Each structure stands twice: as C-alpha cells, then as structure tokens.
C-alpha cells in the first residue's frame, strides 16, 4: 500500500522592509540638461522665439538654394533651346554651299548669253527667257529656305561680306567702293555662307595726300583682310 507524499515545495520568505533603508532615486536622462530646460513663461517664450528665428533662417537658406537651382535649370533650358535652333538652322550649311555654287553657275551662264537685239534668232530669245525664269525660281526657292544673295556692286567694301580680289584706280567712284563683283555674297539665316569676290575702287596716286602723290599712300591702301 503506497502512501501519498504530503510534502510541499519550500517557498521564499516574504520580503520585508528593512528598517532605516531609503528608496534609491530614479536615474536622470543624460540627454536632458536641467540647466537649459525653460522653467518660467519668460524662458519658454525666449526659447520659442529663438527656435522660430532658427527655422526662418533655415527656410530662407533653402528658398535661396531653390531659386538658384531653378535659375540654373532655366539657363540650361534656354541654352539647349538655342543650340537646337542653331543646329536646325545651320545643319544644311554644307549642302547650302553646294546649292549656292550651282546658282552662281546658272547666273554665269545667263550672263554669257548675248544681250537682246533686234533680229536675233528666236532660239536665243527663248534660251535667254528660259535661263532667266529658272534663275529667278532658284533664287526664290533659296530665299524661302533662309539663303539670300547680297549684291555687292556699288556697295562699300565690308570684310564681313566681301573678299577683295583686286584694287583698281579710278576717279569715278569713291575709294573703297566695289566696282566689280565676280560673284555675289550669300548668307544663310544671317550668317555668311560665301563671301563675294570683288574688285574695289582705289584713289589714283595723284589724289593721295603727300608730296608728289607719295609718302602717305600706304595709309590709303584698303584693308582687304576679312
């Protein structure tokens, strides 16, 4: 016959307060400095005002950075737009030079046809009329695409448009006047495409200042460098 184990597990003795023992204080948060924590309404207002001023300064700095970035972005857009426009306008520059050369040859062919006269063969008149019509159509087509012909005869020499091939002494035209053009000047959207080959008027030696028509004659020599 078995007997039941009536023994029970030992229990911890009850905790009793030790007479004279004081409770330990809670540790303080090291992140909080009691010396800077505002305690009065005046200190709270000063701290709030200082914080507001600090935030406003940060806001002004960020706004200035944003404005600078926006301005730089706009500059990049404008620069890119100009570059694209220049590429669009002048991408055909090489092709335009070839077309201008063909137009010049057409003009030379027209100039070599004899002047109109009474009793000339009908074929010559029709040839002249055909060349004139074709040349006029070609020039109009080029102008619609930004290519313009600038006639040089009678104008003053301009190194931006003309290339002097020779100088000719004359009293009929002021010095520096173009008296003959072997070819016209051509521009593409305002930019020089091909300069005109010209002959420029030059004062005779007798009209040059200085003794005997000499001396300062070198000062009257036309600057033909472009």
C-alpha positions as CSV (number, residue, x, y, z in Angstrom):
1,X,0.0,0.0,0.0
2,X,1.5,3.3,-1.2
3,X,1.5,6.5,0.8
4,X,0.9,9.9,-0.7
5,X,3.7,12.4,-0.4
6,X,2.3,15.3,1.5
7,X,5.4,17.3,1.5
8,X,5.2,20.8,-0.3
9,X,7.9,22.8,-2.1
10,X,9.7,25.3,0.0
11,X,8.5,28.9,-0.5
12,X,10.6,32.1,-0.5
13,X,10.3,34.0,2.7
14,X,8.3,37.2,2.5
15,X,10.1,40.3,1.6
16,X,10.0,42.7,4.5
17,X,11.1,46.3,4.5
18,X,14.4,46.8,6.2
19,X,14.0,49.4,8.8
20,X,16.1,52.6,8.0
21,X,16.6,51.7,4.3
22,X,15.8,54.5,1.9
23,X,14.4,54.0,-1.7
24,X,17.0,54.6,-4.4
25,X,16.3,57.7,-6.7
26,X,15.4,57.2,-10.5
27,X,18.4,57.9,-12.7
28,X,18.1,61.1,-14.7
29,X,18.0,61.2,-18.6
30,X,21.5,62.3,-19.7
31,X,20.1,63.9,-22.8
32,X,18.2,66.5,-20.8
33,X,20.2,69.2,-19.3
34,X,18.3,70.7,-16.4
35,X,20.2,73.9,-16.8
36,X,18.7,74.7,-20.2
37,X,15.2,73.5,-19.7
38,X,12.9,76.6,-19.5
39,X,11.0,76.7,-16.3
40,X,9.3,80.0,-16.5
41,X,7.0,81.5,-19.0
42,X,9.5,84.1,-20.0
43,X,12.2,81.4,-20.7
44,X,9.7,79.4,-22.7
45,X,8.9,82.5,-24.9
46,X,12.6,83.2,-25.4
47,X,13.3,79.6,-26.4
48,X,10.3,79.6,-28.8
49,X,11.4,82.9,-30.3
50,X,15.0,81.6,-30.8
51,X,13.7,78.4,-32.4
52,X,11.4,80.3,-34.7
53,X,14.3,82.5,-35.8
54,X,16.4,79.5,-36.4
55,X,13.7,77.8,-38.6
56,X,13.1,81.0,-40.5
57,X,16.9,81.2,-41.3
58,X,16.8,77.6,-42.5
59,X,13.8,78.3,-44.6
60,X,15.4,81.4,-46.2
61,X,18.5,79.4,-47.0
62,X,16.5,76.6,-48.5
63,X,14.5,79.1,-50.6
64,X,17.7,80.7,-51.8
65,X,19.1,77.3,-52.9
66,X,15.8,76.5,-54.6
67,X,15.8,79.8,-56.5
68,X,19.4,79.3,-57.6
69,X,18.7,75.8,-58.8
70,X,15.6,76.9,-60.6
71,X,17.6,79.7,-62.3
72,X,20.3,77.3,-63.4
73,X,17.7,74.9,-64.7
74,X,16.1,77.7,-66.8
75,X,19.5,78.7,-68.1
76,X,20.2,75.1,-69.2
77,X,16.8,75.0,-70.9
78,X,17.4,78.3,-72.8
79,X,20.9,77.2,-73.8
80,X,19.7,73.9,-75.0
81,X,16.9,75.6,-77.0
82,X,19.4,78.0,-78.6
83,X,21.7,75.1,-79.5
84,X,18.9,73.1,-81.0
85,X,17.7,76.1,-83.0
86,X,21.2,76.8,-84.3
87,X,21.6,73.1,-85.3
88,X,18.3,73.3,-87.1
89,X,19.2,76.5,-88.9
90,X,22.8,75.7,-89.9
91,X,22.7,71.9,-90.2
92,X,22.4,72.3,-94.0
93,X,25.3,74.7,-94.3
94,X,27.5,72.4,-96.3
95,X,24.6,71.5,-98.6
96,X,23.7,75.1,-99.0
97,X,27.2,76.0,-100.2
98,X,26.8,73.4,-103.0
99,X,23.4,74.8,-104.0
100,X,24.8,78.3,-104.0
101,X,27.6,77.2,-106.3
102,X,25.0,75.8,-108.7
103,X,23.1,79.1,-108.5
104,X,26.2,81.0,-109.3
105,X,27.0,78.8,-112.3
106,X,23.4,79.4,-113.6
107,X,23.9,83.1,-113.2
108,X,27.2,83.0,-115.1
109,X,25.5,81.1,-117.9
110,X,22.7,83.7,-118.1
111,X,25.3,86.5,-118.2
112,X,27.1,84.8,-121.1
113,X,24.0,84.9,-123.3
114,X,24.3,87.8,-125.8
115,X,22.3,90.8,-125.0
116,X,18.9,91.1,-126.6
117,X,19.0,92.7,-130.0
118,X,16.6,93.2,-132.9
119,X,16.8,90.4,-135.5
120,X,18.3,87.9,-133.1
121,X,17.4,84.2,-133.7
122,X,14.3,83.1,-131.9
123,X,16.1,80.2,-130.2
124,X,18.4,82.7,-128.5
125,X,15.5,84.7,-127.1
126,X,13.8,81.6,-125.9
127,X,17.1,80.4,-124.3
128,X,17.5,83.7,-122.5
129,X,13.9,83.7,-121.3
130,X,14.3,80.1,-120.0
131,X,17.5,80.8,-118.2
132,X,16.1,83.9,-116.6
133,X,13.0,82.1,-115.4
134,X,15.0,79.2,-114.0
135,X,17.4,81.5,-112.3
136,X,14.6,83.6,-110.7
137,X,12.9,80.4,-109.5
138,X,16.1,79.1,-107.9
139,X,16.8,82.3,-106.1
140,X,13.2,82.5,-104.8
141,X,13.5,78.8,-103.6
142,X,16.7,79.6,-101.8
143,X,15.3,82.7,-100.1
144,X,12.3,80.7,-98.8
145,X,14.9,78.4,-97.0
146,X,16.9,81.3,-95.5
147,X,19.6,81.6,-98.2
148,X,19.9,85.1,-99.5
149,X,22.0,86.7,-102.2
150,X,23.6,90.0,-101.4
151,X,24.6,92.0,-104.5
152,X,28.0,93.8,-104.0
153,X,28.4,96.2,-106.9
154,X,28.1,99.8,-105.7
155,X,28.3,99.0,-102.0
156,X,31.2,99.9,-99.7
157,X,33.7,97.2,-99.1
158,X,32.6,95.1,-96.0
159,X,35.1,92.5,-94.8
160,X,32.2,90.6,-93.2
161,X,30.6,90.1,-96.7
162,X,33.3,90.7,-99.3
163,X,36.6,89.3,-100.3
164,X,38.7,91.8,-102.3
165,X,40.5,90.1,-105.2
166,X,41.9,93.3,-106.7
167,X,42.0,97.1,-106.4
168,X,41.5,99.4,-109.4
169,X,42.5,103.0,-109.5
170,X,39.6,105.2,-110.6
171,X,38.2,108.7,-110.1
172,X,34.6,107.7,-110.9
173,X,34.0,106.0,-107.6
174,X,35.0,106.8,-104.0
175,X,37.8,104.7,-102.6
176,X,36.6,101.6,-101.0
177,X,33.6,101.2,-103.3
178,X,33.0,97.9,-105.0
179,X,33.1,98.5,-108.8
180,X,33.0,94.9,-110.0
181,X,31.8,91.6,-108.4
182,X,32.9,88.2,-109.8
183,X,30.3,86.6,-107.6
184,X,27.7,87.7,-105.1
185,X,27.7,87.2,-101.3
186,X,25.4,84.6,-99.9
187,X,24.1,84.3,-96.4
188,X,22.3,81.5,-94.5
189,X,19.9,82.9,-91.9
190,X,22.0,86.0,-91.5
191,X,25.3,84.1,-91.3
192,X,27.9,84.4,-94.0
193,X,27.8,81.4,-96.3
194,X,30.1,82.5,-99.1
195,X,31.8,85.9,-99.5
196,X,31.5,88.0,-102.7
197,X,34.7,88.1,-104.8
198,X,35.0,91.8,-105.6
199,X,37.2,94.5,-107.2
200,X,37.5,97.6,-105.0
201,X,38.0,101.2,-106.2
202,X,41.3,102.9,-105.3
203,X,42.2,106.5,-105.5
204,X,44.8,107.4,-108.2
205,X,48.3,108.3,-106.9
206,X,47.8,112.0,-107.9
207,X,44.9,112.2,-105.4
208,X,46.7,110.6,-102.5
209,X,48.0,113.0,-99.8
210,X,51.7,113.7,-99.5
211,X,54.4,115.1,-101.7
212,X,54.2,114.1,-105.4
213,X,51.3,111.7,-104.7
214,X,53.6,109.5,-102.4
215,X,54.5,109.5,-98.8
216,X,51.2,108.6,-97.2
217,X,50.0,106.5,-100.0
218,X,50.4,103.4,-97.8
219,X,47.7,104.8,-95.4
220,X,45.2,104.8,-98.3
221,X,45.7,101.1,-99.1
222,X,42.5,99.3,-98.5
223,X,42.4,96.7,-95.7
224,X,41.1,93.6,-97.6
225,X,41.6,91.2,-94.7
226,X,38.4,89.7,-93.6
